[in-house]
Amino acid sequence: MRILIKHLLAATEPREGVVVKGWVRTRRDAKGFSFLEINDGSCLANLQVIVNEGTPINVPITHILTGASVMVEGRLVASPAAGQKWEAHAAKVELIGAADAAYPLQKKGHTLEFLRTIAHLRPRSNLFGAVFRTRSKLAFAVHQFFQERDFVYVHTPIITTSDCEGAGEMFRVTTLKGDLEKNPAEDFFGKAAYLTVSGQLEGEAFACALSNIYTFGPTFRAENSNTARHAAEFWMIEPEMAFCDLAGDMDLAEEFLKFLARHMLEHCAEDLRFFAKFVDKEVEARLKFVVERPFQRLPYTDAVKILKSCGKTFEYPVDYGLNLQSEHERFLTEEHFKSPVTVFNYPREIKPFYMRVNDDGQTVTAMDVLVPGIGEVIGGAQREERPERLREQLAFHKLKAEDYWWYADLRRFGTVPHAGFGLGFERLIMFLTGVGNIRDVIPFARTPKNADF
């Protein structure tokens, strides 16, 4: 039976009759024997296999090139080489799938830009193997966090007629050909439909029945941006809590972020060491920074005052009524407070319609969680639960009330204070690994003019 390399390398004693299957990273030939370095993706490390001359092989060993898949049967023995505890001595080798000399992942450095052009092969590289193992473990941790706190996992629709964010940057889904606006009633759904930018609105409906829920799924935004932080398709984590106010929302968001940073430190140690060595030397210290330090909280108005009076020159202007940019957020966390920061109570006009209006009539119960190295990683709010204020908000943001009739219905039938937040999974991975481009933390990136693979 096949044994994963990560389990073999964790063995406490030699083993007979091991079977390993994986891909050849390198082959080196010496007089009378060859070395095969094999990796099966289960861990960062390779297993070195010694193949003596005369070992049964179904092809000449010179046919086993970098990138080929093989099966090895043999013994696991202590390795005399420095830096590795175990190696395998082959009793039998079988070439499963050949790779020719054009295999692009040879043993040399490759740029991230080049690796994006071979996204079907890049998971075999050290960096992307580490990234996607980490992504898997963090996805598990997301579910673990919420399930341990009695949140119900809800699958919200990918196709929707509601523009949650109100920015209009949505992908149209249609079976019509030609003029898409001519006869929307003849379209598949009888009206204009889009790929969702958020599961929040539908999540609120379930929170108003099941109390605490969370969504975790793909979302889409037709934003023509080529920055390192934006993608057209990305995954969102969106908890929603009934009978919860802004303070409770901030409590959960901060606890969630600390939990994930701690999980990364405790359960992704090997890959984290790799990121610290080759990607971002500060990543481990940054995670400990978040785990160990309490979050600073301050209103948006105070944040603007600090930024305007700090004496630092920013690329983007700072003024009341403008969104904080990444450079502003990083200054607050890295230089001013030297701790993670949660900013709350933003101006009404720069936030979406669903956020609860404060008593001043000028701000809403929005909050953003900021961390060093990235800036904002979580955005959330207490939702507007009052029917008349929701109608005012829709009018204020120039949205059609009839498009949100069912959302308003939640305020007619047993309305309760409720709150939630959204966390882009890819931005979370960027923060926890130090990888600087969102294209490199999602298996097949979708960005403007790029939908290959």
N, C-alpha and C positions, 0 to 999 in steps of 0.2 A: 504494500500500500504506500502511496506517495506520502512523503513527509515534507512539510514546509521548511524552508531553509531557516526561518527565524526560530523554529522549534529545535532544529538540529544544533544551531549555534548556541542555544541555551542549555544543551545537554550537560549532565553532570558526570557522565562516564561514557567510554567508547561504546559503539553499537555495531552490531552485525546486521547485514541484510537490509540496509537502508535503500530506499528508492527516492530519487530526486528528479524532478522535472522542471525545466526552466529554459532561459535563454542565455546564450553564450555572450559574455561581455568581451572576453579576450581569449586567445589561444596562443601559448608560447611553446615552442618545440625545443627539446634538448636531446642529447644523444641517448637513445633508448627509452625515452618517455616524453610526455607532453603535459602541460598544465592547462586546465580549463577553468576559467572563472565563470561561475554560473550564478544567475540571479533569477528568482521567481516572483519578485515584486512584494513578497511578504515582509521584507525589511530592507534597510539600506545596504547592509553588508552582503558581499558575495560569498559563495562557498567555493574554495579552491579544491579542484578534483585532479588527482594524479592518475594519468592514464599511461600505464607501462606498455612498452612495445609487446605486441602479442595479445593484448586485451581484446576480447571479441568486440568488434564494431561492425555495423552493417554497411559502412562505407569507409573508404580510406580517410584517416583522420584529417588529412589536408583538405577534405571537402567540408569540414566543420568550421565555418567562418563566423566572425562576429555577427550576431543577430540571429543565428540559427537556433532552433529549439531542439533540445535533446532530453533523453531519459538516461539516467545513470543509476546502475545498481552497484552496491559495494559496501565498504566498511567506513564508519566514522572513527577516526583515530586522532590522537593528540598531535598537534602540528608543531614541528620544531622551529617554524618561522616566527619571527617577532611580529607582534600585532595581531595575531590570530590564534585562537585557542584550539580550533578543530580544522581538520581537512578530511577529504574523502579519498579513499583508494578504490578506483573503479575495478569491478569484476566484469562489467558489461556496459557498453555504451551504445545507444541507438540514436541515430539522427532522425528526428521526427519531421521537422520542416526546415529545408535548406534556406540559406540566405546568400545572395550573390555578393560580389565585391562592391556593388553600388549601394549597399546598405548605408544610409546617411549618418547613423549614430556611431561613428568610429571613436576610438579612444583618444579624444582631443577636446579642446574647449569649443563650445558652440554658443553663439549669441542667442538671447531670448527671441529676438526677431526671427532668426532662422528657424528656431524650434517651433514657433507659431505656424510656420509654413508646412510643418510635418506634424500637425497636432495628433494624427493617428498613431505616430510613433513616439512622441515625446514622453508619454508616461513611462517609457523604459529608461529614461535618463534618471540620474540620481536626484536632481532637483525636483522633477515633476512626480517621480515616485513618492518622494517625501511629501510634496504638496497634497497629493490626492489621498495618500494614507491619512494625513492629518485632517483633510476635509471629511473623510469617512468617520473618523473618531469624534470630530466636533459635531457632526450631524447626530451621532448617537448621544452625545452629551446634551445637546439641545432637548431631545426627547426626554432624557433622564431628568433634567432639571424640572421640566414642567410636569411630567408624570409623577414625580415624587411629591409634588405640591398639589396634586389632585386637579390639574388642568385637563380638559377634554380636548383631544386632537381633532380638529375639524378640517375637512377638505372643501375649501371654497372654490367657486367656479373659475376656470381659466377664461371663459368667454363671458362677457358682461355688457350691459348697456349703460352702466354708470361710470362716470369719470370721477373717481374718488378724490384725486388731487386737484381737479379743476384746471389743470394746465393745458389740456387739449392734446397732449403728446401721446396719442394712443394709436395702436395699429388696428386698422379696420379689418374685420373678418367678413367676407362676402362671397356669394356665389354669382353675383351679377357681373356682367361684362359691359364695358362701355361706360356710360355716364352713371356713376355710382349714386348720385343724388337724385336721379330722375324718378325712379319708382322704388323708394325704400321699402314700401309695403310688399313688394314682390320679392324681396330678398329672402334668404333662407329662414331667418328668424322673424320676418315681418317688420323689421325695423333695423336701424343701424346698430351693429354689434362690434365689439372690440376685444382685443386681448387685454386682460386685466393689468392694471398698474398696482393693484393692492387688493388683498382679500379682507380689508378692514371692515367695510360696510356690512358685508355678509357675516363677518365674524361678530359684529355687534349684535346681530339678530340672534345668534346662538348664545352669546353671553347673557342676553336678556331671557334666556330659558335655562341654561346650564350653569350659570354663574361665572365660572372661569374656564376660558377656552384658549387655544392657540392654533394658529395656522403655520404651515411651513411648506412653501411650494414656490413654483416659478412665477415670476411677474415680468411684465414687458413695458418698455417705455421707448417711444419713437423720438428720442432726443438726439438731435444731430450733433453729438459731442464726441470728440476723439481724445478726451483726456484719459489719464491712467486710472481714473476713479469711476468711469461711466461705461456701462454696457447696455445693450438693448434688451438683453434677456438676463435675468438674475434671480436669485432665490431670496425670499423674504420670510422672516420669522415675525409673527404678529400676534402677541397675546392680547386678550381683551378680558377685563374683569368687571363684573357687575358689583354694585355697592362699593365703588372705589373712587377716591378723589385723586387730585394731582399728587399729593404727598405719597399716597400708597403706590401710585404709578412710578414715581421716582425711586421709591424703596425697592420695588421689584426690578427695575431696570439696572440699578447699581448692583444689586445682589446677583443678578443674572450675569453681568459682565465679570464680576469677581469669580463666580463659579467657573466660567469658561476659561478665564486666564489660569485659574488653579488647576483645572482639568488638563490644560495644555502642559503645564509644568510637570504634572504628576504622571500623565499617561502617554505623552508624546516625546519622551526625553531624548531618544536617539535621533529622531528627525529634528527636534528643536536644537540639538547640538550642531547638526548639519547647517541649519539656518543661521545659527549664531556664527559659524565659521565662514560660510561662503556667501550669505545673503545680507545679514544685518547684525553686526556685532553687538548692538544694543538691545536686541529683541528680548533676551532673557531678563535683563535688568528692567525693561519696560513692563514686562508681565508681573514681575515681583512688585514693581511700583504700584500697579493697579491692585494687586492682591493685598498688599500690606497697608496702603494708605487710605484713610477715609476720604470720601468724596466731598469737595467743597460745593456748596450750592449758593447761587446768587441770581437775582432778577436780571433780565436782559438790560434794563436801564443802567444798572450798576456795572455790568460788563462793558457797555459802551463807554461809560465814564472812565473806567480803568484804561481802556484801549486809547481813548482820546488824550489822556493825560500822561501816558507812560513815556512819551518822548521818543518812541520808536517809529521809524518810517515804514509804512506798509505799502505793498503794491496796490492793494484795493482800499478805497476810502472807508472810513469808519464814521457813521453817523446814525442817529436814531431813525428807525424806519428802514434801514438797510439790513439785509441778511449778513450774518457773520460769515467770513470766509475761513478757509482752512488755516491760513497764516494767523488770523486773529485767535482762532480756537487753540492753536498750538501754543501761542504766546501765553494764553491764560493758564494752560496746563503745565507747560514746560518751564516758563520763566517767572510768571507772577505768583501763582499759588503753589507751584511744584507739587501738584496732586491732580488726580482726575477731577473734573468739574462738571456740574450739572447746571445749565442755564435755563431759567424758566420765565414765564409771563412775557411773551413776545408781542409786538404790535399786531393788532387784529388784521391789518391789511396785507401782511406778508405771510399769513398762515392760512391753511384751507378752511372751508366753511364749517366743518364738523366740530371745530374746537370750541369749547365752552367760553363764552364771553365773561370776563371778570366784571366786578361791580363798577369799575371805573369806565366801562364802556369803550375803552381804548385798547385794551390788551386781552389776550386769550390765554387759557391755561395750557400753553404749549411748553414742552421741555426738550432739551437736547443734552445728551450725555457726551462729553468730550474727553478724549484720552490723548496722551502724548504720542507724537509720531504720526498721528492720523488726523486728529480733530474730532468731528462728530462721527459717532458710530451708531447712536440710537436717537431716534426722534419719536416723540409721543405727545399725548395730551389727555386731559379729561375731556370727554365728549360733551357736546351740548345736548342735554337731556330735556330741556324745557321746550315744549312745542312752539310757543310764540317766538322765542329767541332763535330757534332753528329756522323758522320762516324768515326772520329778519336777516339771518346770516346768508341764506340762499339768495335773497334779494341783494344784499350787500356785495356778494361775489358774482352777481349777474348770472345766476343759474336758474334753470326752469324748475319750479317746485314740483310740477307734474312728473318730472323725470325721477324724483326721489320720493314718490308717494309712499312706497312701502317702508322707506327709512323713516319718514315722518310718522307712519303708523305706530312704530315702536314707541313713540312719545305719547301716543293717544292711549295705549293699552298697557298700563302698569309700568310707566316710565320709572327709571332709577338712575342715580348718578353712576357713571361707569367710565372707565379709562383704559388706555392701552398704549402700546408703542410698536414701532417697526424697527427691525434691525436687518440690514442687508447682509446676507450670509457671506458674500464674497468680500465685502469690506471688513467683516469680522476676521476672516481668514488672513487678509492682508495685515491687519493689526497683530494677529497672534503669530505670524510667521516672518514678518518683515518683508515679504514679497511686495514690490512696489507698484505692480501693474495688475489691474483687475483681470486682464486677459490671461494672466498666468495662474489664476486660482480657480478657474472654471474649465471643465474639460474641453469644450469647444465654444470659443468666444463668439458672440454675436455683437458686432459693432457696425457703424455706418460703412457700407460698401463691402462688408465681410460677413458672409454666411456660408463659408466653405465647410466641407466635411458634413 
